[in-house]
């Protein structure tokens, strides 16, 4: 049983010692809670749980910490994928929901598994998901100053459970000050993908991740026999040809945990009895 989580990239507004320390402490706590949860739950349930904790922490650009778009509105996206069933479900540009990842998880049992905009919100309301219509002051200050932190904020979790089943979940508040209606990678197979062989969650500039089909490429290459490291290296080499900005976390069917970023500022933690962390 193993988990790995990421909290996106450090942005210009994250460079203070206080914020770095706060993120380090947060990731440590969330990774420990998630690993404990995994002892009695499936990988599928666990990744949703982990991402919900990240969505509940205003340090991250997801859930309550989401960025504000150019029209002053917060829109969020999230997805989850079960490696065993190879089904993905998600929400795109959903508004005023506290935990988009739980809405995404609920959709896994529906015939229509990816919903956007008003349809996603209507589904969330009809199924009793908790509303959230406030914002943290820092995000409003960034918006009013027209700050754009480069689309580097996404959270995610990959897990393998006691039965060797893999799952992944990813959530984002967008890149901030984007054109309303912009769709990120997080609710697509480019940013969030899993099967029986491997599971991957991405963070970075959504347009780059979609153009590179990053998560799907890595998982497909592992499925075809590449090692996890080789699959990452080849995929990130291709990302480099478009000057892409991305990071990814993964676990393969053998329980190997791996991560890589195109710029060494991704924040992550993995847990299998020990915590491994890196910060810029």
Secondary structure as GFF3:
##gff-version 3
##sequence-region A 1 280
A	DSSP	beta_strand	2	9	.	.	.	ID=ss1
A	DSSP	three_ten_helix	12	14	.	.	.	ID=ss2
A	DSSP	alpha_helix	17	38	.	.	.	ID=ss3
A	DSSP	alpha_helix	43	55	.	.	.	ID=ss4
A	DSSP	three_ten_helix	63	65	.	.	.	ID=ss5
A	DSSP	beta_strand	76	82	.	.	.	ID=ss6
A	DSSP	beta_strand	87	94	.	.	.	ID=ss7
A	DSSP	alpha_helix	100	106	.	.	.	ID=ss8
A	DSSP	three_ten_helix	107	109	.	.	.	ID=ss9
A	DSSP	beta_strand	114	116	.	.	.	ID=ss10
A	DSSP	alpha_helix	117	126	.	.	.	ID=ss11
A	DSSP	alpha_helix	137	144	.	.	.	ID=ss12
A	DSSP	beta_strand	155	160	.	.	.	ID=ss13
A	DSSP	beta_strand	166	172	.	.	.	ID=ss14
A	DSSP	beta_strand	192	194	.	.	.	ID=ss15
A	DSSP	beta_strand	198	204	.	.	.	ID=ss16
A	DSSP	alpha_helix	206	212	.	.	.	ID=ss17
A	DSSP	alpha_helix	214	223	.	.	.	ID=ss18
A	DSSP	alpha_helix	228	240	.	.	.	ID=ss19
A	DSSP	beta_strand	246	252	.	.	.	ID=ss20
A	DSSP	beta_strand	257	261	.	.	.	ID=ss21
A	DSSP	beta_strand	266	271	.	.	.	ID=ss22
A	DSSP	beta_strand	275	278	.	.	.	ID=ss23
###
